[in-house]
Amino acid sequence: MDISDKRVVLTGAAGGMGSILAAELARRGAKLALVDANGQALEKVAASLVDAHSVTGDLSSASGCQSVARQCSELLGGIDLLINLAGVNSFAAFEDESAEKIELMMHVNLLAPMWLCRAFLPTMLDQSSARIVNVGSIFGSIGFAYFTTYSATKFGLRGFSEALRRELADSGVGVTYVAPRAVKTAMNSDAVNRMGAATGMNMDEPQAVVEKIIAAIESDRKDVYLGFPESLFVRINAILPRIVDGSVAAKNRIARQFAKGEK
């Protein structure tokens, strides 16, 4: 897809990676509707870009997503590209995870992309071409201990993307699933950063990830898994998951100390 002059809806646009992605899309000539729950931060991002609108919205409910979709459609006059980037993370032992946090992550990470796709899809299907990009995670192919709920939401997003892609195969709407490994953003708590250092977890700079998301869009990729050896472990985990169990066991014991606040 040539991004120039395309009408783009980007969620999570005020975040560390979202603001960089918004700037790269604008640099390529996209017309943007930027969505985030943090209205103040979102306004700053939109104000710094050409042809960018800000839509402050709550993606944790179906009604909130419907409102966002309606506002974006009115501002842009339609949509060519939907990028579902918004997400919520949690690093905790599952026995300590609150019901409210579980529900929030399920809504924002999985249901919001589904709700938004459902809202925009009729319009997209009426066009000759359009694309949906769901930004998932390596955690959506390999279940990581102490990121249990987050992993579950990303597994769901990967499955949704695959099924929707197959459903839309005879239409002009493509579906891209992008799975980064850990990214250096403010989403990571201090405990995550310290655990990552202790376990040798690989973390990418957001600019590098944004460049690969853009490349995936421009080349109409179906799915992209970022980072080595993580992308290799995705394949191994799909075929021989018990091997991966053993390879991560020692790191999981270290991670538990950070997740439980013991370090």
N, C-alpha and C positions, 0 to 999 in steps of 0.2 A: 504493500500500500504506500502510495505517495502521500505523505502527511500534509503537504502544502495545501492550504485552503480547506482542509477537512475540518468538520465540526466535531470537536472532541469533548467528551465528558470524562473528567479525571477525579476519582474520589481519593481522599487522603492527601489532598494537594498541599496542605499546610505543613506536613511532616518533613522530616529530614530528607527523605528520598523523594517525596511527592513534590516538594518545591523545586528540586533540581530537575525532575522529570517535566514539570510544568514549563520551566525555562527552556528546556531542550525542544519541547513541542512548539513553543512560541517561536523559537529561533528558526524552526523549519516552516513557519507560516501557518500553523494551525489556528483555528478559531476555538477558544477554550471556554468551557464552563467548569470552573474549579469548585470542588465540593469538599467541605470539611466541617467538623463540629466546632472547631475553634475559629469563630468568626473574626476575631481581632487579628490573629496570625494570618488567616486566609486573605483578609483585605490587603495586608501588606504584600503578600505574594502577588495577588491580582494587580495591584497598583503598579508593580514593577515591570509588568509585561504588556505587550501590545495585543489588543483584541482579546482580552481575558475578562470574564465575568466571574464574580464570586457568588456562591450559593451556600450559605450556612445551613446545615441540615443535620438531622439526627437519623443515622442509618441503622439504629438498633430496633426499629419497628417497621412493619409493612407500610403503615400510613406515612411515616417519615420518609421512606424511600419513594413512595408514590408522589409525595409533595416535591421532593428533590427532582424526580424525573420530569414532573410537570413544569417546574421552573426552568430547568435546563432546556427543555424542548422549546419553551417560549422564547428564551434568550437567544438560542442558536437557530431556531427555525427548522429544527430536525437534528439528526445525529448520524455521523459516519463511523465514529470510533468511540467505544466505551472501554475505559480502562479502570477496572476494579482493583485499586491499590490499597484502600483503607483497611486497617487491621488493628487488632488488639492482642497483646501477648501477655503471658503470665508464666513465671518461673516459680513453681511451688510443688511440694509433695501433694499428690492428689487428695490425700486425706485432709489436707489443710485448705483446699480450694473451696471458696464459698459458692453456694448455689447461684448467687447473683452474678459472680464473675464468670461462672460456667455459661450461664444464659447469655450474658453480654457478648462473650467471645463467639458463641454459636450464632448469635444474631448478626454481629458486625462482620465476622470473617466468612461466614457461609451463607446465611439467609439473605443478607443485604445484596451480595452479588446476584443471587437468584431473583430476588424481588426486582432489582434494577433491570436485569436482563429481560424479565417478563414485561416490565413496563415499556421498555424501549423496542422490544423485538418486533411488534407489529409494524412500526414505522420503518425499521431497518429492512424488513422483508419486502417492503414495497419499493425498495431502491435496487439499483443494479448491483451494488456492492456495499458492504459494510463489514466491520470487524469488532469482535468482543475480545478483550484481553483480560484474563484473570491472573493476577499475580498471586501465586501460591507460595510454596516453600519446599525445600528438600525435606522438611519435616512432614510434608504431605505424602511422602513415599517411604520414609523411614520414621517409625514412631520413636520419638526421643523421650526418655524418662525425664520426669519433672517439667516437661512441656506437654503433658498428656492431653489436656483439653485443646491446646493450640494445635497439636499434631492431629487430633481428631477433626478439627474444623478444616484443616488444610487437606487431609485425606478426602474429606467430603467435597471440597472445592475442586480437587483434581478429578474426582469421579463425575461431578456435575459437568465440568468442562469437556471431558471425553464423551459423555453421553450426548450433550448438546451439540458438539461438533458432528457427531454421526447423524443426529437428527436433522441437522441443517446442511448436510453434504450436498444436496441437490439444489440448494438456494444460493444466493449471492452473499450470504453472511458467513464469514469465517470465524473460527474460535481458536485463540492462542492461549496456551497455559505456560506461564513462566515460573520456574521454581528456583529462586536464589537460595544459597546457603545463608548463614548468619551474616547480617549487615551491620556495620558500625553506625547506629543511629541512636537517638535519645529514647527509642522504644525499649532499649536494653537497660535494665536496672543495674545498680552497682553490683549487686550479687551476681547477676549474669556475667558482667565483665570480669569479675574476680574469678568466677568459676571457669570462664573461658580461658583465662590466663593459666589457671591451675591444670586444666585438662588439655591444653594445646588446641583449643577449638579455632578453626579457621574463620576469619571474619573479613568480609570485603568492604571496600569503601563504597558509599552510595553512588558516587559518580560512575564508577565502573559498572555497577549493576544497571544504572539508568541507560548507559550506552548499549548494553546488551538487550534491554527491553526495546529500545528504539530499533535496534538492528532486527530483532524478531518481528516487529511490526512491519518494517519496510520490506522484509523478505517473505512475509506471509507464512511464518513458521507455525506449525501446529503445536509443538511443545518444545521447551528449552529447559535443560537442567544445568545450573551454573555451578562451577567449582569442581576441582579435582583434588582429592579422590572421592568427594561426596557423590558426584554424578556416577562414578563407578559403583559405589556402594548401593545406589538406587537400583541398579541392575542386579547386583548380587542379592540384595534384600528381597527382590521380587521372585527370585528363583530358589535361594537358599537362606531364608531368614534366620535359621538357627545358627548359622555361621556368624551372622552379624550380632546375634545375642551374645556370643562369647567374646567378640572383639570389642564390644562396648561395656562389658560388665565392670571392668576395673574403673573406667571413667565415670560410670554411673554411681559407684560407691563414693567417689570424690564429690560428684555433683550433689549428692544427697546432703552432705554437710553444709553446703552453701544454700540449698533449697530450704533446709530446716533452720537456717540462721545460726548454725553452729560454728561458722567461720566468717 
